[in-house]
Amino acid sequence: METIIRAISLVRADLLVMGTHGRSGLLKTLIGSVTEEALRTLSIDILAVPPRA
């Protein structure tokens, strides 16, 4: 997460695009998610892209 924060600051990004694994439920809770953490903590606009069906 620190690397993402540094990169956002360095390039002065307006938008962060991140992929998701499409996990849900217990697996998501146990593994955690960088994208989910970014959505909760960063003050930049984030586009979370799910995997292709």
N, C-alpha and C positions, 0 to 999 in steps of 0.2 A: 504494500500500500504506500509506503514511503517513496518508492520509485515513481509511482503514478503521480503522487502529489508534487514531487520535484519536477517531473516532466510538464505537468499542467502549468506550474509557475514559470518554468523556463520558456515555454513557447507562448505563454499568455493565452491559453486555449479558451474558447467560448463554449465548446461542446466536447464531451468525452463519449466515444462510442465503445461499448464493451459487449462482448459475447457472453451468453449464458449457456449452461449445460442442459437446461430444461428439467432439472431435478426438482422433486417436490417432496413434501412430507418429512418422514424421519431421516431419510438419507441426506436431505438438504440441511437439516438441523445438525446432524453429526459431522458432516464434512465442512459446512460453512461455505461462504461464497464471497470472493473478492468483489464481484459486481454488486452483490447485495450490501456489503459493507460500504462501498462507494456511494450507492444510492442513499444510504442512511447518513453518511458523514460529510460528504463533499458538498460545497455550495455552488458547484458548476452544473450546468445542464448536462444530463446523461441520457444517451440513447442505448438502452439495453436490447440487444438483438438475440432472439432465441435461435436454436439450431434449425436447419431446414427439416421439414417433415418428411 
